[in-house]
Amino acid sequence: MTNQTFHLAQFNIALAKAPLISPLLKGFVERIDEINALADVHEGFVWRLQDESGSAMLIQAFDSPDLLINMSVWGSVEALKKFTYQTMHKELIRDKKQWFHHIKESHYVMWWIPVGHIPTLEEAKEKLDLLREKGATQEAFDFKNVFEAK
């Protein structure tokens, strides 16, 4: 169900096993434009972080250039979940061990934002830190522990 007052922001990170230009990541890199285009037209999609190329892969939010980020805004948890697990995107999740190291801590976070707000990278990093430090709360949560918008 879509909330008229709040949208859902999500931020996730992945630690690449090699530079983006390496043959190891070719299968991932070749799919990014396709997956981004799919997100752009998916029901419930609102916004995604991107540079001039239309992708967020080259946006460096952390010290390591191998730590890739993705941030987007959705109309509801259901819309994001459907995109993540019921579209071609699930193929990237299935194959992620080929391209990315396992991150023991939380690697993604979700939080509610007022409609019209565009989250910043600093805000997203703070939310991920909050989830890692305190576990799921109203301010920062994951798919296993969803909180309703308030």
C-alpha positions in Angstrom: 0.0 0.0 0.0 1.3 3.5 -0.9 1.5 6.1 1.8 0.6 9.6 0.7 2.8 11.3 3.3 5.9 9.1 3.2 8.1 7.4 0.7 10.6 4.6 1.4 14.3 5.3 0.9 16.8 2.5 0.6 20.6 2.4 0.5 22.8 -0.6 -0.1 26.4 -1.3 -0.5 28.5 -4.1 -2.1 32.2 -4.7 -1.9 33.4 -5.7 -5.4 36.0 -8.5 -5.7 37.8 -6.6 -8.4 37.7 -3.2 -10.1 34.6 -2.5 -12.3 36.7 -2.7 -15.5 37.9 -6.2 -14.6 36.7 -9.3 -16.5 35.4 -10.7 -13.2 32.8 -8.0 -12.9 31.8 -8.0 -16.6 28.6 -9.9 -16.0 27.5 -7.5 -13.4 28.5 -4.3 -15.1 26.8 -5.3 -18.4 23.5 -5.7 -16.6 23.4 -2.4 -14.7 21.8 -0.3 -17.4 19.1 -2.9 -18.0 18.3 -3.2 -14.3 18.3 0.6 -13.8 15.9 1.0 -16.8 13.7 -1.7 -15.3 13.6 0.1 -11.9 12.8 3.5 -13.6 9.5 2.1 -15.0 8.6 -0.2 -12.1 5.4 0.5 -10.3 6.2 2.4 -7.1 9.6 3.7 -8.2 10.1 7.4 -7.3 13.9 8.2 -7.7 17.4 6.8 -7.8 20.8 8.1 -7.2 22.8 8.5 -10.5 25.5 10.4 -12.1 25.6 11.8 -15.7 26.0 8.3 -17.0 22.7 7.2 -15.5 24.3 4.9 -12.9 25.6 5.2 -9.3 28.4 2.7 -9.9 31.1 5.5 -10.1 29.8 7.5 -7.2 32.3 7.0 -4.4 30.7 7.4 -1.0 33.4 5.6 1.0 37.2 5.5 0.9 37.4 2.3 -1.1 36.6 2.5 -4.8 35.5 -1.1 -4.7 32.6 -0.3 -2.3 29.7 0.2 -4.6 26.5 2.0 -3.6 22.9 2.2 -4.7 20.2 4.4 -3.3 16.6 4.8 -4.4 13.2 6.0 -3.2 10.0 3.9 -3.5 6.3 4.4 -2.8 6.2 1.5 -0.5 8.1 -1.4 1.0 5.9 -3.7 -1.2 7.0 -2.0 -4.4 10.7 -2.2 -3.5 10.3 -5.8 -2.4 8.5 -6.7 -5.6 11.2 -5.1 -7.8 14.0 -6.6 -5.7 12.8 -10.2 -5.6 10.2 -10.6 -8.5 12.0 -9.1 -11.5 15.2 -9.7 -13.3 16.9 -7.9 -10.4 16.7 -11.2 -8.5 19.2 -12.7 -11.0 21.8 -10.2 -9.7 21.1 -11.2 -6.2 21.4 -14.9 -7.1 24.8 -14.3 -8.8 26.3 -11.7 -6.3 28.8 -14.2 -4.8 30.6 -14.2 -8.2 31.2 -10.4 -8.0 31.1 -9.3 -4.4 32.6 -10.2 -1.1 30.3 -11.2 1.7 29.7 -8.3 4.1 29.0 -9.6 7.7 27.3 -6.4 8.9 24.1 -5.0 7.4 24.7 -4.1 3.8 21.4 -2.4 3.2 19.0 -0.1 5.1 15.5 1.3 4.6 13.9 4.3 6.2 10.8 6.5 5.7 11.2 10.0 4.3 8.6 12.8 3.6 7.2 12.7 0.1 9.4 15.1 -2.0 12.6 14.6 0.1 15.7 13.4 -1.8 18.0 11.6 0.6 21.7 12.5 0.7 24.6 10.1 0.9 25.4 11.3 4.4 21.9 10.6 5.5 22.1 7.1 4.0 25.4 6.3 5.6 24.1 7.5 9.0 21.0 5.3 8.6 23.2 2.2 7.7 25.4 3.0 10.8 22.3 3.3 12.9 21.0 -0.1 11.8 24.3 -1.7 12.4 24.6 -0.1 15.9 21.1 -0.5 17.2 19.4 -3.1 15.0 16.1 -2.4 13.3 14.2 0.6 14.6 11.6 3.0 13.3 14.5 5.1 12.0 16.4 2.4 10.1 15.2 -1.1 9.3 15.5 -4.0 6.8 13.1 -6.4 5.0 13.1 -8.7 8.0 12.0 -6.0 10.4 9.8 -3.5 8.6 8.3 -0.6 10.6 5.3 1.3 9.3 5.6 4.9 8.3 4.8 7.4 11.1 
